[in-house]
């Protein structure tokens, strides 16, 4: 791609082209496509914030994913669908964040990938040592819109755009316009990802709220290795209900979240609480010793 793209600065490349096939190719290589008004700006973060959804993580059968009790309790107020309101989700992102990078050219590219549905957009696969394309192999990139609705009023109150490469799902941008809609959307999406067979949730750059979901930062080479190992795993699809593969099927967020039992997370939480208690007890003993030595 060097003939149509060059390094811009830091973690960014730059290209004047917004062809959906180019955008899908960049996604398949681990880049997160962003943009200015006139330039495509693919970013390959030095450190990527991800949630491991594989069995055996901090949440047991749900990997490192964590859903708080308060989010679980509030989740019954919302329902979720997928791939029903692409433009409305874009508008919601613009309404909450302005247009920091979701300019019309890149939105058009995302829309074309989204329209491809389950078929997705095929990206080439290359031999990394030889630098040549591998014939008869392709990576299928699919782009999803996630919609969250107020269960009583039926109003759209949150959602996000994201895409998949193999068993990796990457969040692009999202919004929430009702209290708790954002946290519920993330929790329900995380559980749906796990139930549908995804193994890694890519959340892009580090932000504190992501760690509360169970995210950890990994180095660039580790993330790219994950992407390369997933390129040919094209048979994993995202639905609200893994047993009813219908994007129009609306499902209550609590019904989705309740598939991750509270007990499956209690072990990890208890270990954390035990460690914090141990640290506190050690500090208390140290303080008492210092007071004795000082005559306090």
Backbone as CSV, one residue per row, in Angstrom:
resi,resn,N_x,N_y,N_z,CA_x,CA_y,CA_z,C_x,C_y,C_z
1,UNK,0.811,-1.215,0.000,0.000,0.000,0.000,0.848,1.272,0.000
2,UNK,2.151,1.121,-0.136,3.033,2.288,-0.027,2.813,3.296,-1.153
3,UNK,2.250,2.852,-2.287,2.039,3.773,-3.402,0.821,4.678,-3.194
4,UNK,-0.014,4.360,-2.200,-1.199,5.199,-1.949,-1.250,5.693,-0.503
5,UNK,-0.211,5.413,0.267,-0.224,5.763,1.675,1.186,6.054,2.158
6,UNK,1.302,7.000,3.092,2.615,7.301,3.655,2.468,7.617,5.138
7,UNK,3.606,7.598,5.835,3.575,7.923,7.259,3.237,9.397,7.435
8,UNK,2.359,9.687,8.404,1.954,11.059,8.683,2.717,11.584,9.897
9,UNK,2.376,11.084,11.083,3.161,11.384,12.281,2.751,10.400,13.373
10,UNK,3.669,10.154,14.306,3.361,9.266,15.422,2.851,7.919,14.968
11,UNK,1.663,7.558,15.452,1.057,6.256,15.136,0.210,6.278,13.867
12,UNK,0.203,7.410,13.159,-0.713,7.596,12.037,-0.041,7.459,10.672
13,UNK,-0.791,6.854,9.737,-0.482,6.927,8.315,-1.456,7.921,7.687
14,UNK,-1.268,8.188,6.386,-2.107,9.167,5.706,-2.346,8.752,4.264
15,UNK,-3.580,8.923,3.800,-3.923,8.623,2.416,-5.096,9.498,1.982
16,UNK,-5.116,9.926,0.724,-6.258,10.705,0.233,-7.410,9.814,-0.241
17,UNK,-7.243,8.503,-0.154,-8.240,7.573,-0.685,-9.099,6.984,0.441
18,UNK,-10.415,6.867,0.156,-11.357,6.340,1.146,-12.121,5.131,0.616
19,UNK,-11.564,4.445,-0.341,-12.239,3.281,-0.902,-12.550,2.276,0.214
20,UNK,-13.782,1.740,0.281,-14.136,0.779,1.336,-13.218,-0.440,1.366
21,UNK,-12.708,-0.852,0.204,-11.807,-2.007,0.164,-10.484,-1.677,0.837
22,UNK,-10.016,-0.433,0.671,-8.791,0.001,1.348,-9.017,0.063,2.854
23,UNK,-10.158,0.625,3.267,-10.469,0.725,4.690,-10.555,-0.668,5.313
24,UNK,-11.205,-1.606,4.623,-11.303,-2.981,5.122,-9.927,-3.635,5.200
25,UNK,-9.075,-3.366,4.215,-7.725,-3.927,4.231,-6.948,-3.430,5.450
26,UNK,-7.071,-2.151,5.737,-6.385,-1.578,6.897,-6.910,-2.184,8.193
27,UNK,-8.216,-2.374,8.283,-8.795,-3.023,9.457,-8.215,-4.419,9.643
28,UNK,-8.047,-5.132,8.535,-7.540,-6.508,8.596,-6.068,-6.576,8.991
29,UNK,-5.373,-5.437,8.943,-3.960,-5.392,9.323,-3.767,-4.858,10.738
30,UNK,-4.855,-4.499,11.417,-4.760,-4.021,12.792,-4.864,-2.521,12.962
31,UNK,-4.980,-1.777,11.840,-5.137,-0.322,11.927,-6.567,0.033,12.328
32,UNK,-6.708,1.135,13.052,-8.019,1.682,13.341,-8.197,2.895,12.437
33,UNK,-9.098,2.817,11.442,-9.242,3.911,10.478,-9.884,5.149,11.097
34,UNK,-9.218,6.277,10.951,-9.751,7.567,11.378,-9.611,8.514,10.200
35,UNK,-9.964,9.791,10.361,-9.921,10.684,9.208,-9.922,12.149,9.624
36,UNK,-9.424,12.974,8.709,-9.687,14.407,8.727,-10.752,14.644,7.653
37,UNK,-11.024,15.887,7.352,-12.034,16.179,6.341,-11.646,15.611,4.971
38,UNK,-10.344,15.585,4.666,-9.924,15.191,3.316,-8.918,14.041,3.294
39,UNK,-8.494,13.549,4.465,-7.472,12.515,4.508,-7.890,11.349,5.397
40,UNK,-7.626,10.152,4.916,-7.770,8.949,5.729,-6.550,8.853,6.641
41,UNK,-6.782,8.623,7.935,-5.684,8.557,8.911,-5.741,7.233,9.674
42,UNK,-5.222,6.167,9.106,-5.196,4.885,9.831,-4.215,4.976,11.010
43,UNK,-4.648,4.480,12.167,-3.816,4.538,13.360,-3.513,3.139,13.872
44,UNK,-2.233,2.888,14.159,-1.813,1.628,14.771,-1.192,1.983,16.121
45,UNK,-2.001,1.896,17.164,-1.606,2.353,18.487,-0.360,1.626,18.999
46,UNK,0.478,2.348,19.706,1.614,1.700,20.368,1.134,0.726,21.435
47,UNK,0.056,1.110,22.105,-0.567,0.234,23.098,-2.063,0.216,22.833
48,UNK,-2.637,-0.984,22.863,-4.057,-1.152,22.550,-4.779,-1.657,23.796
49,UNK,-5.942,-1.082,24.067,-6.745,-1.460,25.223,-7.705,-2.577,24.801
50,UNK,-7.568,-3.769,25.384,-8.358,-4.918,24.947,-8.928,-5.676,26.145
51,UNK,-10.028,-6.384,25.897,-10.602,-7.287,26.890,-10.493,-8.707,26.363
52,UNK,-9.850,-9.566,27.133,-9.743,-10.972,26.783,-11.059,-11.660,27.114
53,UNK,-11.703,-12.257,26.114,-12.979,-12.933,26.307,-12.835,-14.448,26.342
54,UNK,-11.596,-14.925,26.286,-11.374,-16.369,26.304,-11.667,-16.942,27.689
55,UNK,-12.063,-18.197,27.728,-12.315,-18.863,29.005,-11.070,-18.823,29.876
56,UNK,-11.311,-18.725,31.188,-10.191,-18.826,32.116,-9.591,-17.504,32.542
57,UNK,-10.165,-16.378,32.093,-9.662,-15.078,32.527,-10.222,-14.726,33.886
58,UNK,-10.184,-13.429,34.227,-10.643,-12.982,35.538,-12.108,-13.264,35.783
59,UNK,-12.898,-13.392,34.729,-14.330,-13.650,34.890,-14.695,-15.088,34.627
60,UNK,-13.717,-16.004,34.683,-14.003,-17.419,34.459,-14.376,-17.675,33.018
61,UNK,-15.594,-18.176,32.813,-16.039,-18.513,31.463,-16.249,-17.289,30.585
62,UNK,-16.243,-16.106,31.173,-16.410,-14.885,30.382,-15.119,-14.072,30.336
63,UNK,-13.984,-14.768,30.472,-12.701,-14.103,30.351,-12.543,-13.004,31.375
64,UNK,-12.019,-11.865,30.945,-11.766,-10.747,31.854,-12.938,-9.755,31.917
65,UNK,-14.010,-10.033,31.200,-15.151,-9.122,31.166,-15.782,-8.996,32.552
66,UNK,-16.028,-7.754,32.967,-16.673,-7.509,34.261,-17.917,-6.652,34.077
67,UNK,-19.010,-7.082,34.682,-20.260,-6.331,34.667,-20.610,-5.995,36.110
68,UNK,-20.741,-4.715,36.425,-21.028,-4.302,37.799,-22.474,-4.636,38.173
69,UNK,-22.720,-4.745,39.467,-24.067,-5.045,39.952,-25.044,-3.933,39.568
70,UNK,-24.596,-2.685,39.637,-25.490,-1.563,39.320,-25.880,-1.570,37.847
71,UNK,-24.912,-1.896,36.980,-25.213,-1.973,35.544,-26.179,-3.108,35.260
72,UNK,-25.948,-4.233,35.893,-26.842,-5.382,35.715,-28.270,-5.018,36.143
73,UNK,-28.396,-4.318,37.263,-29.709,-3.957,37.791,-30.450,-3.005,36.855
74,UNK,-29.716,-2.044,36.271,-30.339,-1.034,35.411,-30.620,-1.547,33.998
75,UNK,-30.027,-2.676,33.647,-30.074,-3.138,32.259,-31.472,-3.500,31.780
76,UNK,-32.379,-3.815,32.705,-33.738,-4.195,32.275,-34.504,-3.037,31.654
77,UNK,-33.988,-1.815,31.817,-34.650,-0.631,31.236,-34.370,-0.480,29.755
78,UNK,-33.493,-1.339,29.193,-33.048,-1.150,27.815,-33.148,-2.436,27.002
79,UNK,-33.300,-2.256,25.686,-33.233,-3.377,24.745,-32.142,-3.098,23.717
80,UNK,-31.754,-4.143,23.004,-30.665,-4.013,22.025,-31.049,-4.653,20.704
81,UNK,-30.637,-4.005,19.611,-30.698,-4.595,18.277,-29.348,-4.368,17.612
82,UNK,-29.192,-4.922,16.424,-27.956,-4.743,15.661,-28.273,-4.490,14.192
83,UNK,-27.478,-3.623,13.590,-27.538,-3.366,12.142,-28.888,-2.862,11.653
84,UNK,-29.566,-2.059,12.481,-30.858,-1.504,12.097,-30.806,-0.006,11.811
85,UNK,-29.857,0.705,12.414,-29.893,2.179,12.355,-28.489,2.760,12.191
86,UNK,-27.795,2.400,11.132,-26.428,2.884,10.937,-26.352,4.408,10.982
87,UNK,-27.167,5.090,10.181,-27.083,6.552,10.097,-27.459,7.223,11.410
88,UNK,-28.437,6.659,12.119,-28.836,7.227,13.403,-27.716,7.100,14.437
89,UNK,-26.965,5.995,14.372,-25.829,5.829,15.288,-24.745,6.852,14.961
90,UNK,-24.479,7.055,13.685,-23.508,8.082,13.281,-23.948,9.451,13.787
91,UNK,-25.229,9.770,13.610,-25.750,11.059,14.071,-25.618,11.195,15.584
92,UNK,-25.847,10.097,16.302,-25.713,10.124,17.751,-24.277,10.392,18.175
93,UNK,-23.323,9.776,17.466,-21.901,10.007,17.748,-21.540,11.465,17.475
94,UNK,-22.036,12.003,16.357,-21.786,13.412,16.034,-22.408,14.327,17.092
95,UNK,-23.603,13.985,17.543,-24.275,14.813,18.520,-23.548,14.864,19.851
96,UNK,-22.934,13.753,20.238,-22.245,13.704,21.529,-20.801,14.172,21.452
97,UNK,-20.117,13.835,20.350,-18.673,14.095,20.261,-18.302,15.157,19.233
98,UNK,-19.277,15.690,18.493,-18.931,16.538,17.362,-18.452,15.647,16.219
99,UNK,-17.573,16.203,15.372,-17.032,15.393,14.265,-15.509,15.385,14.384
100,UNK,-14.982,14.744,15.448,-13.535,14.756,15.643,-12.791,13.959,14.582
101,UNK,-13.451,12.927,14.028,-12.819,12.158,12.945,-13.834,11.441,12.064
102,UNK,-15.107,11.415,12.472,-16.143,10.745,11.680,-16.662,11.679,10.593
103,UNK,-15.776,12.030,9.654,-16.148,12.922,8.558,-16.895,12.147,7.468
104,UNK,-17.607,12.837,6.586,-18.449,12.169,5.577,-17.726,11.107,4.746
105,UNK,-16.474,11.353,4.351,-15.784,10.380,3.492,-15.589,9.029,4.171
106,UNK,-15.181,9.066,5.440,-14.954,7.784,6.119,-16.286,7.148,6.527
107,UNK,-17.284,7.964,6.830,-18.614,7.425,7.120,-19.161,6.696,5.899
108,UNK,-18.940,7.242,4.713,-19.397,6.584,3.474,-18.721,5.231,3.297
109,UNK,-17.429,5.160,3.616,-16.708,3.885,3.506,-17.255,2.882,4.514
110,UNK,-17.480,3.334,5.748,-18.053,2.456,6.770,-19.435,1.972,6.342
111,UNK,-20.230,2.872,5.754,-21.586,2.512,5.337,-21.564,1.398,4.291
112,UNK,-20.637,1.472,3.351,-20.551,0.439,2.313,-20.159,-0.917,2.899
113,UNK,-19.249,-0.914,3.864,-18.877,-2.179,4.518,-20.067,-2.704,5.312
114,UNK,-20.781,-1.803,5.971,-21.961,-2.177,6.754,-23.030,-2.799,5.855
115,UNK,-23.246,-2.214,4.679,-24.260,-2.714,3.750,-23.955,-4.139,3.270
116,UNK,-22.690,-4.512,3.303,-22.305,-5.853,2.839,-22.815,-6.944,3.768
117,UNK,-23.231,-6.575,4.991,-23.825,-7.539,5.910,-22.914,-8.702,6.257
118,UNK,-23.518,-9.886,6.336,-22.756,-11.087,6.700,-21.671,-11.393,5.680
119,UNK,-21.936,-11.099,4.421,-20.931,-11.343,3.385,-19.662,-10.568,3.663
120,UNK,-19.783,-9.359,4.187,-18.633,-8.539,4.515,-17.855,-8.080,3.290
121,UNK,-16.712,-7.471,3.548,-15.804,-7.033,2.491,-14.500,-7.809,2.632
122,UNK,-14.074,-8.442,1.554,-12.882,-9.295,1.593,-11.612,-8.460,1.506
123,UNK,-10.668,-8.755,2.394,-9.339,-8.139,2.375,-8.312,-9.199,2.000
124,UNK,-7.238,-8.766,1.355,-6.188,-9.702,0.966,-5.415,-10.185,2.185
125,UNK,-4.831,-11.363,2.053,-3.953,-11.919,3.083,-2.563,-12.063,2.477
126,UNK,-1.543,-11.635,3.231,-0.181,-11.628,2.716,0.738,-12.547,3.507
127,UNK,1.725,-13.087,2.813,2.818,-13.810,3.463,3.751,-12.756,4.049
128,UNK,3.835,-12.695,5.371,4.582,-11.626,6.021,6.079,-11.705,5.758
129,UNK,6.586,-12.898,5.570,8.027,-13.051,5.310,8.362,-12.692,3.872
130,UNK,7.518,-13.131,2.938,7.783,-12.885,1.524,7.236,-11.534,1.052
131,UNK,6.256,-11.011,1.781,5.641,-9.756,1.372,4.773,-9.895,0.144
132,UNK,4.267,-11.101,-0.105,3.440,-11.361,-1.287,2.041,-11.808,-0.871
133,UNK,1.088,-11.559,-1.744,-0.293,-11.953,-1.465,-0.437,-13.463,-1.559
134,UNK,-1.203,-14.027,-0.627,-1.492,-15.459,-0.654,-2.781,-15.662,-1.446
135,UNK,-2.673,-16.352,-2.563,-3.837,-16.587,-3.420,-4.855,-17.495,-2.725
136,UNK,-6.125,-17.292,-3.031,-7.226,-18.120,-2.556,-7.442,-18.033,-1.040
137,UNK,-6.892,-16.995,-0.423,-7.156,-16.748,0.991,-7.617,-15.306,1.160
138,UNK,-8.581,-15.097,2.036,-9.071,-13.752,2.275,-9.527,-13.595,3.712
139,UNK,-9.489,-12.361,4.168,-9.992,-12.003,5.489,-11.284,-11.219,5.294
140,UNK,-12.366,-11.679,5.897,-13.655,-11.023,5.740,-13.855,-10.020,6.879
141,UNK,-14.046,-8.753,6.511,-14.282,-7.685,7.485,-15.765,-7.339,7.477
142,UNK,-16.384,-7.330,8.653,-17.797,-6.986,8.774,-17.943,-5.787,9.708
143,UNK,-18.814,-4.859,9.366,-19.029,-3.675,10.192,-20.455,-3.681,10.735
144,UNK,-20.573,-3.435,12.027,-21.852,-3.529,12.729,-22.266,-2.186,13.322
145,UNK,-23.566,-1.966,13.386,-24.110,-0.897,14.228,-24.832,-1.578,15.389
146,UNK,-24.583,-1.083,16.588,-25.209,-1.618,17.802,-26.178,-0.566,18.318
147,UNK,-27.438,-0.927,18.492,-28.451,0.036,18.919,-29.021,-0.343,20.291
148,UNK,-29.145,0.646,21.162,-29.763,0.446,22.475,-30.980,1.356,22.572
149,UNK,-32.094,0.782,23.018,-33.380,1.468,23.039,-33.938,1.524,24.455
150,UNK,-34.666,2.600,24.752,-35.419,2.657,25.993,-36.577,1.672,25.879
151,UNK,-36.646,0.712,26.797,-37.635,-0.360,26.682,-39.070,0.145,26.797
152,UNK,-39.289,1.267,27.477,-40.645,1.791,27.646,-41.071,2.699,26.502
153,UNK,-40.183,3.619,26.111,-40.562,4.612,25.091,-40.232,4.171,23.674
154,UNK,-39.309,3.205,23.529,-38.892,2.775,22.204,-37.921,3.729,21.533
155,UNK,-37.408,4.718,22.280,-36.473,5.681,21.706,-35.054,5.132,21.681
156,UNK,-34.311,5.495,20.625,-32.897,5.142,20.533,-32.127,6.001,21.533
157,UNK,-31.431,5.356,22.477,-30.762,6.113,23.543,-29.259,5.845,23.612
158,UNK,-28.735,5.028,22.720,-27.299,4.758,22.722,-26.926,3.761,21.655
159,UNK,-25.628,3.579,21.484,-25.149,2.594,20.519,-23.729,2.874,20.088
160,UNK,-23.255,2.079,19.159,-21.900,2.265,18.656,-21.740,1.629,17.283
161,UNK,-20.632,1.969,16.642,-20.168,1.299,15.428,-18.960,0.465,15.784
162,UNK,-18.838,-0.694,15.164,-17.677,-1.550,15.390,-17.507,-2.513,14.240
163,UNK,-16.367,-3.178,14.175,-16.129,-4.124,13.081,-15.395,-5.357,13.594
164,UNK,-15.461,-6.409,12.794,-14.832,-7.666,13.193,-13.806,-8.131,12.170
165,UNK,-12.744,-8.685,12.703,-11.720,-9.396,11.931,-11.538,-10.731,12.632
166,UNK,-12.024,-11.798,12.017,-11.977,-13.092,12.683,-12.755,-13.053,13.979
167,UNK,-12.125,-13.454,15.080,-12.768,-13.482,16.390,-12.415,-12.251,17.228
168,UNK,-12.008,-11.168,16.545,-11.721,-9.905,17.210,-12.778,-8.881,16.814
169,UNK,-13.367,-8.229,17.819,-14.300,-7.131,17.574,-13.641,-5.830,18.014
170,UNK,-13.700,-4.804,17.164,-13.127,-3.489,17.468,-14.228,-2.443,17.553
171,UNK,-14.284,-1.722,18.682,-15.220,-0.613,18.838,-14.642,0.623,18.170
172,UNK,-15.457,1.296,17.359,-15.014,2.509,16.660,-15.410,3.773,17.414
173,UNK,-16.711,3.980,17.572,-17.211,5.158,18.271,-18.633,4.870,18.716
174,UNK,-19.041,5.527,19.815,-20.386,5.302,20.317,-20.935,6.535,21.010
175,UNK,-22.159,6.420,21.484,-22.795,7.526,22.186,-23.847,6.980,23.141
176,UNK,-24.266,7.823,24.065,-25.390,7.522,24.948,-26.054,8.832,25.317
177,UNK,-27.378,8.876,25.258,-28.101,10.105,25.578,-29.107,9.896,26.696
178,UNK,-28.941,8.819,27.451,-29.774,8.575,28.624,-28.901,7.962,29.704
179,UNK,-29.164,8.301,30.944,-28.382,7.801,32.062,-28.314,6.270,32.052
180,UNK,-27.108,5.754,32.160,-26.813,4.312,32.233,-26.888,3.588,30.900
181,UNK,-27.374,4.242,29.840,-27.483,3.559,28.544,-26.114,3.135,28.025
182,UNK,-25.087,3.948,28.228,-23.752,3.626,27.735,-23.150,2.431,28.439
183,UNK,-23.224,2.410,29.767,-22.638,1.292,30.516,-23.385,-0.008,30.240
184,UNK,-24.715,0.087,30.103,-25.503,-1.115,29.801,-25.179,-1.621,28.396
185,UNK,-25.061,-0.702,27.444,-24.736,-1.098,26.067,-23.405,-1.851,26.011
186,UNK,-22.398,-1.325,26.703,-21.085,-1.975,26.699,-21.144,-3.347,27.352
187,UNK,-21.842,-3.438,28.473,-21.932,-4.724,29.166,-22.664,-5.762,28.324
188,UNK,-23.801,-5.374,27.755,-24.581,-6.316,26.936,-23.801,-6.723,25.689
189,UNK,-23.108,-5.765,25.086,-22.305,-6.081,23.907,-21.199,-7.060,24.262
190,UNK,-20.524,-6.830,25.385,-19.445,-7.732,25.791,-19.918,-9.155,25.966
191,UNK,-21.082,-9.326,26.610,-21.633,-10.665,26.810,-22.036,-11.285,25.477
192,UNK,-22.655,-10.479,24.601,-23.051,-10.986,23.278,-21.825,-11.433,22.480
193,UNK,-20.746,-10.658,22.557,-19.514,-11.029,21.856,-19.019,-12.391,22.326
194,UNK,-18.968,-12.572,23.629,-18.498,-13.842,24.179,-19.404,-14.992,23.754
195,UNK,-20.715,-14.789,23.858,-21.660,-15.853,23.526,-21.602,-16.242,22.053
196,UNK,-21.216,-15.287,21.194,-21.141,-15.567,19.755,-19.777,-16.128,19.338
197,UNK,-18.867,-16.275,20.291,-17.596,-16.933,19.988,-16.413,-16.011,19.785
198,UNK,-16.564,-14.719,20.057,-15.428,-13.808,19.918,-14.477,-13.979,21.094
199,UNK,-13.192,-13.748,20.840,-12.169,-14.012,21.844,-11.458,-12.762,22.340
200,UNK,-11.562,-11.668,21.586,-10.871,-10.445,21.984,-11.721,-9.243,21.599
201,UNK,-11.857,-8.306,22.539,-12.596,-7.065,22.310,-11.592,-5.921,22.328
202,UNK,-11.404,-5.301,21.167,-10.462,-4.198,21.006,-11.180,-2.875,21.253
203,UNK,-10.702,-2.133,22.259,-11.335,-0.865,22.633,-10.481,0.346,22.271
204,UNK,-9.427,0.120,21.477,-8.617,1.248,21.015,-7.725,1.816,22.089
205,UNK,-7.720,3.138,22.221,-6.830,3.804,23.158,-7.316,3.619,24.600
206,UNK,-6.377,3.780,25.533,-6.687,3.608,26.951,-7.602,4.719,27.468
207,UNK,-8.630,4.324,28.212,-9.444,5.245,29.004,-9.839,4.492,30.264
208,UNK,-9.962,5.209,31.369,-10.169,4.558,32.664,-11.426,3.698,32.697
209,UNK,-12.521,4.174,32.081,-13.767,3.409,32.157,-13.625,2.032,31.511
210,UNK,-12.702,1.905,30.566,-12.510,0.619,29.899,-11.904,-0.416,30.843
211,UNK,-11.061,0.037,31.758,-10.456,-0.895,32.720,-11.509,-1.441,33.670
212,UNK,-12.553,-0.647,33.939,-13.616,-1.131,34.818,-14.412,-2.251,34.166
213,UNK,-14.362,-2.326,32.840,-14.993,-3.438,32.112,-14.110,-4.682,32.104
214,UNK,-12.841,-4.485,32.467,-11.896,-5.604,32.472,-10.784,-5.476,31.452
215,UNK,-10.656,-4.305,30.816,-9.656,-4.117,29.758,-8.245,-3.966,30.332
216,UNK,-7.287,-4.404,29.536,-5.870,-4.246,29.842,-5.168,-3.758,28.575
217,UNK,-4.045,-3.093,28.751,-3.294,-2.598,27.595,-2.250,-3.625,27.155
218,UNK,-2.146,-3.821,25.843,-1.127,-4.715,25.284,-0.286,-3.920,24.291
219,UNK,0.948,-4.351,24.102,1.840,-3.671,23.168,1.396,-3.910,21.732
220,UNK,1.833,-3.019,20.859,1.436,-3.069,19.450,1.730,-4.430,18.814
221,UNK,2.933,-4.969,19.025,3.285,-6.231,18.362,2.414,-7.386,18.843
222,UNK,2.000,-7.354,20.119,1.125,-8.397,20.653,-0.246,-8.322,19.975
223,UNK,-0.759,-7.102,19.833,-2.071,-6.931,19.197,-2.023,-7.343,17.727
224,UNK,-0.991,-6.932,17.012,-0.882,-7.283,15.594,-0.772,-8.797,15.420
225,UNK,-0.060,-9.471,16.333,0.013,-10.938,16.284,-1.380,-11.547,16.425
226,UNK,-2.186,-10.993,17.328,-3.554,-11.482,17.510,-4.349,-11.321,16.210
227,UNK,-4.217,-10.169,15.576,-4.932,-9.914,14.326,-4.499,-10.904,13.250
228,UNK,-3.201,-11.105,13.114,-2.693,-12.024,12.093,-3.172,-13.452,12.320
229,UNK,-3.307,-13.846,13.582,-3.776,-15.197,13.880,-5.272,-15.359,13.624
230,UNK,-5.989,-14.230,13.499,-7.438,-14.273,13.348,-7.929,-14.059,11.927
231,UNK,-7.063,-13.701,11.024,-7.487,-13.258,9.699,-8.347,-14.259,8.934
232,UNK,-8.096,-15.515,9.118,-8.805,-16.522,8.332,-9.962,-17.170,9.090
233,UNK,-10.267,-16.655,10.281,-11.354,-17.211,11.094,-12.633,-16.434,10.771
234,UNK,-13.149,-16.669,9.574,-14.209,-15.825,9.018,-15.633,-16.244,9.377
235,UNK,-15.787,-17.283,10.173,-17.127,-17.845,10.392,-17.719,-17.455,11.749
236,UNK,-17.305,-16.311,12.300,-17.855,-15.841,13.575,-18.672,-14.583,13.328
237,UNK,-19.957,-14.616,13.739,-20.884,-13.517,13.470,-21.468,-12.992,14.772
238,UNK,-21.811,-11.719,14.780,-22.337,-11.081,15.993,-23.847,-10.894,15.919
239,UNK,-24.550,-11.404,16.937,-25.987,-11.225,17.086,-26.303,-10.961,18.549
240,UNK,-27.466,-10.359,18.832,-27.890,-10.176,20.224,-28.093,-11.522,20.908
241,UNK,-28.590,-12.472,20.159,-28.829,-13.819,20.680,-28.160,-14.803,19.742
242,UNK,-27.170,-15.519,20.261,-26.419,-16.460,19.417,-27.286,-17.600,18.906
243,UNK,-28.422,-17.830,19.558,-29.313,-18.916,19.143,-30.371,-18.460,18.145
244,UNK,-30.579,-17.147,18.033,-31.539,-16.590,17.071,-30.779,-15.601,16.203
245,UNK,-30.239,-16.060,15.105,-29.351,-15.225,14.288,-30.166,-14.305,13.383
246,UNK,-30.739,-13.295,14.019,-31.583,-12.326,13.323,-31.268,-10.948,13.888
247,UNK,-30.689,-10.070,13.073,-30.307,-8.742,13.551,-31.519,-7.890,13.930
248,UNK,-32.686,-8.181,13.364,-33.880,-7.410,13.683,-34.480,-7.821,15.026
249,UNK,-34.029,-8.948,15.548,-34.566,-9.453,16.806,-34.120,-8.568,17.957
250,UNK,-35.087,-7.905,18.592,-34.809,-7.031,19.733,-34.776,-7.869,21.005
251,UNK,-33.781,-7.604,21.845,-33.655,-8.400,23.065,-33.385,-7.488,24.250
252,UNK,-34.017,-7.798,25.376,-33.793,-7.007,26.574,-32.342,-7.182,27.044
253,UNK,-31.714,-6.072,27.399,-30.296,-6.110,27.774,-30.051,-6.966,29.013
254,UNK,-31.003,-7.001,29.930,-30.830,-7.830,31.130,-30.807,-9.307,30.771
255,UNK,-31.634,-9.694,29.796,-31.626,-11.090,29.361,-30.277,-11.466,28.758
256,UNK,-29.632,-10.509,28.098,-28.302,-10.758,27.538,-27.272,-10.844,28.653
257,UNK,-27.276,-9.849,29.534,-26.269,-9.762,30.589,-26.384,-10.911,31.580
258,UNK,-27.596,-11.367,31.832,-27.782,-12.440,32.811,-27.184,-13.768,32.366
259,UNK,-26.710,-13.821,31.124,-26.023,-15.040,30.674,-24.639,-15.154,31.295
260,UNK,-24.163,-14.079,31.896,-22.921,-14.146,32.657,-23.321,-14.157,34.134
261,UNK,-23.299,-15.326,34.781,-23.758,-15.424,36.174,-22.935,-14.532,37.095
262,UNK,-23.591,-13.955,38.101,-22.866,-13.123,39.050,-21.787,-13.916,39.762
263,UNK,-22.035,-15.194,40.008,-21.059,-16.027,40.715,-19.782,-16.204,39.922
264,UNK,-19.855,-16.099,38.563,-18.658,-16.305,37.738,-17.672,-15.175,37.906
265,UNK,-18.172,-14.030,38.417,-17.273,-12.902,38.626,-16.883,-12.743,40.075
266,UNK,-17.599,-13.404,40.985,-17.345,-13.200,42.401,-15.959,-13.672,42.808
267,UNK,-15.464,-14.739,42.133,-14.140,-15.245,42.474,-13.080,-14.199,42.220
268,UNK,-13.154,-13.587,41.012,-12.169,-12.569,40.660,-12.284,-11.358,41.579
269,UNK,-13.535,-10.951,41.892,-13.746,-9.791,42.749,-13.259,-10.076,44.160
270,UNK,-13.539,-11.308,44.671,-13.100,-11.661,46.011,-11.589,-11.690,46.121
271,UNK,-10.926,-12.164,45.041,-9.466,-12.171,45.043,-8.929,-10.755,45.129
272,UNK,-9.576,-9.843,44.368,-9.150,-8.448,44.382,-9.376,-7.841,45.760
273,UNK,-10.576,-8.114,46.356,-10.886,-7.584,47.676,-9.924,-8.127,48.721
274,UNK,-9.593,-9.448,48.598,-8.662,-10.071,49.532,-7.285,-9.439,49.457
275,UNK,-6.846,-9.155,48.217,-5.539,-8.526,48.031,-5.528,-7.129,48.622
276,UNK,-6.615,-6.362,48.377,-6.693,-5.014,48.915,-6.739,-5.042,50.440
277,UNK,-7.461,-6.038,51.013,-7.537,-6.169,52.463,-6.179,-6.487,53.048
278,UNK,-5.428,-7.369,52.359,-4.087,-7.736,52.802,-3.159,-6.533,52.814
279,UNK,-3.268,-5.722,51.741,-2.440,-4.511,51.653,-2.790,-3.554,52.782
280,UNK,-4.121,-3.416,53.062,-4.568,-2.512,54.126,-4.073,-2.985,55.483
281,UNK,-4.175,-4.307,55.753,-3.714,-4.841,57.036,-2.225,-4.633,57.225
282,UNK,-1.479,-4.836,56.123,-0.030,-4.629,56.184,0.291,-3.173,56.493
283,UNK,-0.463,-2.256,55.869,-0.247,-0.830,56.103,-0.594,-0.455,57.544
284,UNK,-1.712,-1.030,58.084,-2.104,-0.750,59.460,-1.037,-1.193,60.445
285,UNK,-0.455,-2.393,60.201,0.601,-2.895,61.079,1.817,-1.992,61.036
286,UNK,2.148,-1.517,59.833,3.298,-0.637,59.672,3.069,0.682,60.404
287,UNK,1.831,1.219,60.302,1.504,2.473,60.977,1.593,2.320,62.490
288,UNK,1.104,1.186,63.026,1.157,0.947,64.466,2.605,0.866,64.953
289,UNK,3.450,0.192,64.160,4.842,0.063,64.531,5.516,1.431,64.557
290,UNK,5.218,2.257,63.569,5.807,3.592,63.517,5.352,4.443,64.696
291,UNK,4.052,4.291,65.103,3.559,5.048,66.247,4.241,4.627,67.521
292,UNK,4.494,3.280,67.679,5.189,2.809,68.874,6.615,3.373,68.952
293,UNK,7.290,3.382,67.772,8.662,3.858,67.752,8.737,5.358,68.026
294,UNK,7.682,6.084,67.633,7.686,7.523,67.822,7.060,7.922,69.165
295,UNK,6.561,6.902,69.903,5.941,7.183,71.189,4.520,7.655,71.073
296,UNK,3.932,7.557,69.874,2.556,8.013,69.663,1.544,7.012,70.140
